[in-house]
Amino acid sequence: SQQGEEDPQALSIQEGENATMNCSYKTSINNLQWYRQNSGRGLVHLILIRSNEREKHSGRLRVTLDTSKKSSSLLITASRAADTASYFCATGAPNTGNQFYFGTGTSLTVIP
Amino acid sequence: EPEVTQTPSHQVTQMGQEVILRCVPISNHLYFYWYRQILGQKVEFLVSFYNNEISEKSEIFDDQFSVERPDGSNFTLKIRSTKLEDSAMYFCASSFTGTGLDGYTFGSGTRLTVV
């Protein structure tokens, strides 16, 4: 299966701390995306990193990609209560057209 | 910021009934998708649509499912005869390219409950 797997499944931190979530996948990819989902709501695209990129930043988000280890990490710095949500990685692979494979997500709780 | 709009936000239907879930993708996007998420499970790909035809579909997307772009703005998912196991959150998404390199824009979903 191509699907990414996030780790940990759940993470609880204090406001102001950094949160790190990891994603591992099984086959080669074209790109990897991170999405956020607030409870019962839609998926919000956070950041996309291509297979030839190693690191990408967007505001308080930092994503790394290690294709040799088939893994990615999402770092949220200086977390806020509003960051409480589930975070998913989704991988796009060669020869699979334009569909993406989602992991089961990391549930992040930021305690005020 | 442009949005993908889905209606209704919640649909309750009797088993065996037909449902149509509606989506308005971003206006200049060319590729359209449906995904679903059964409660507590992964988001799963159903189908992608480009140039007025299905470009890919998953095993989930059987003969009970169909998609249509009836006009220049709407993109619909029809389930002909709903089953209990069709209960899920259904997400519509769109993208400008089909390469995946620009990410998707997802709608906020339609929660389908089959009773």
Interface residues (C-beta under 8 A of the other chain):
Chain A: Q3 N30 N31 Q33 Y35 G40 R41 G42 L43 V44 H45 L48 R50 F88 A90 G92 G97 N98 Q99 F100 Y101 F102 G103 T104 G105
Chain B: Q6 Y31 Y33 Y35 Q41 K42 V43 E44 F45 S48 S55 E56 S58 M89 F91 A93 S95 G98 T99 G100 L101 D102 G103 Y104 T105 F106 G107 S108 G109 R111
